[in-house]
Amino acid sequence: MVMEYKAELTHPYYAAERGLVDDVIDPAETREVLIQCLAVLQTEHAGLPSRKHGNQP
């Protein structure tokens, strides 16, 4: 039973098929993918949320 579990469920494609991971990349491409992701995040800015209520007395 353990061998069957390992054979069927412990590979990255199982998680990718179910939408649990965004992407499965080749280890040789890790640096390129990280650089691209960080470049996108560098331009992102998370602003402060608008206030719903003012200060209460």
PAZAPA-4460 file (N, C-alpha, C; in steps of 0.05 Angstrom, whole numbers, plus 32768, in hexadecimal, padded with zeros to 4 digits):
% residues 57
    n_x    n_y    n_z   ca_x   ca_y   ca_z    c_x    c_y    c_z   seq   type   mol
   8010   7FE8   8000   8000   8000   8000   8011   8019   8000     1      M     A
   8027   801A   8010   8039   8030   8010   8047   8034   7FF6     2      V     A
   804F   801E   7FEA   805D   8020   7FD0   804A   802B   7FBA     3      M     A
   8031   8022   7FBC   801D   802B   7FA9   8018   8049   7FAC     4      E     A
   8016   8052   7FC5   8013   806F   7FCB   802A   807F   7FC0     5      Y     A
   8042   8076   7FC5   805A   8084   7FBB   805B   8085   7F9D     6      K     A
   8054   806F   7F90   8055   806E   7F73   8040   8080   7F66     7      A     A
   8029   8083   7F72   8014   8092   7F65   8011   80AF   7F6E     8      E     A
   8018   80B5   7F87   8011   80CF   7F91   8028   80E1   7F9A     9      L     A
   8041   80D8   7F98   8057   80E8   7FA1   8068   80F3   7F8B    10      T     A
   805B   80FC   7F76   806A   8109   7F60   805E   8125   7F5B    11      H     A
   806D   8138   7F51   8062   8153   7F4E   804B   8155   7F3A    12      P     A
   8049   8143   7F28   8034   8145   7F14   8019   813F   7F20    13      Y     A
   8018   812F   7F35   7FFF   8129   7F43   7FF4   8143   7F4F    14      Y     A
   8005   8152   7F5C   7FFD   816C   7F68   7FF5   8180   7F53    15      A     A
   8004   8180   7F3D   7FFE   8193   7F27   7FE3   818D   7F1A    16      A     A
   7FDD   8174   7F17   7FC3   816C   7F0B   7FAC   8176   7F1B    17      E     A
   7FAF   8177   7F35   7F9A   817F   7F47   7F9A   819D   7F4E    18      R     A
   7FAD   81AC   7F42   7FAE   81C9   7F47   7FBA   81D1   7F61    19      G     A
   7FC9   81BF   7F6D   7FD6   81C5   7F87   7FF0   81D4   7F85    20      L     A
   7FFC   81D4   7F6D   8014   81E3   7F67   800F   81F4   7F4E    21      V     A
   801E   8209   7F4B   801B   821A   7F33   8029   820F   7F1B    22      D     A
   8041   8204   7F1F   8050   81FB   7F09   8064   81E6   7F12    23      D     A
   806C   81D4   7F00   8081   81C1   7F04   8097   81C8   7EF1    24      V     A
   80AE   81CF   7EFC   80C4   81D8   7EEA   80DC   81C5   7EEC    25      I     A
   80EB   81C5   7ED7   8103   81B5   7ED6   8118   81C2   7EE9    26      D     A
   8126   81B2   7EF9   8139   81BE   7F0B   814E   81CF   7EFD    27      P     A
   8155   81C9   7EE5   8168   81D9   7ED6   815E   81F5   7ECF    28      A     A
   8143   81F9   7ED0   8137   8212   7ECA   812F   8222   7EE2    29      E     A
   8136   8219   7EFA   812E   8226   7F13   8137   8243   7F14    30      T     A
   8150   8248   7F0E   815A   8264   7F10   814B   8277   7EFD    31      R     A
   8146   826F   7EE5   8137   8280   7ED2   811B   8286   7EDC    32      E     A
   810D   8271   7EE5   80F2   8274   7EEF   80F1   8287   7F07    33      V     A
   8104   8283   7F19   8104   8294   7F31   810A   82B1   7F2A    34      L     A
   811C   82B6   7F17   8122   82D1   7F0E   8109   82DE   7F02    35      I     A
   80FB   82CF   7EF1   80E2   82DA   7EE5   80CD   82E0   7EFA    36      Q     A
   80C9   82CE   7F0D   80B5   82D3   7F22   80BC   82EB   7F33    37      C     A
   80D5   82ED   7F3A   80DE   8304   7F4B   80DB   831E   7F3C    38      L     A
   80E0   831E   7F22   80DD   8336   7F12   80C0   833F   7F12    39      A     A
   80AE   832D   7F10   8091   8334   7F11   808A   833F   7F2C    40      V     A
   8094   8332   7F41   808D   833C   7F5C   809A   8357   7F63    41      L     A
   80B0   835D   7F56   80BE   8376   7F5B   80AC   838E   7F54    42      Q     A
   809B   838B   7F40   808A   83A1   7F37   8070   83A2   7F46    43      T     A
   8069   838D   7F55   8050   838C   7F64   8052   839E   7F7D    44      E     A
   803C   83AA   7F84   803B   83BB   7F9C   8020   83B5   7FAA    45      H     A
   8022   83AD   7FC2   800B   83A7   7FD2   8004   83C0   7FE2    46      A     A
   7FF0   83CF   7FDA   7FE8   83E7   7FE8   7FD9   83E0   8001    47      G     A
   7FD7   83F5   8012   7FC8   83F1   802B   7FAA   83EF   8025    48      L     A
   7F9C   83DF   8033   7F7F   83DD   802E   7F71   83F7   8037    49      P     A
   7F5C   83FF   8029   7F4D   8417   8031   7F3F   8412   804C    50      S     A
   7F3C   8427   805B   7F30   8424   8076   7F11   8422   8072    51      R     A
   7F06   840F   8081   7EE9   840C   8080   7EDC   8420   8092    52      K     A
   7EE8   8424   80A9   7EDC   8435   80BE   7EF2   8448   80C8    53      H     A
   7EEA   8460   80D0   7EFC   8472   80DC   7F01   846B   80F9    54      G     A
   7F10   847B   8107   7F14   8477   8124   7EFA   847D   8133    55      N     A
   7EF3   846B   8144   7EDB   846E   8154   7EE2   847D   816E    56      Q     A
   7ED1   848F   8177   7ED7   849D   8190   7ED6   848C   81A8    57      P     A
***
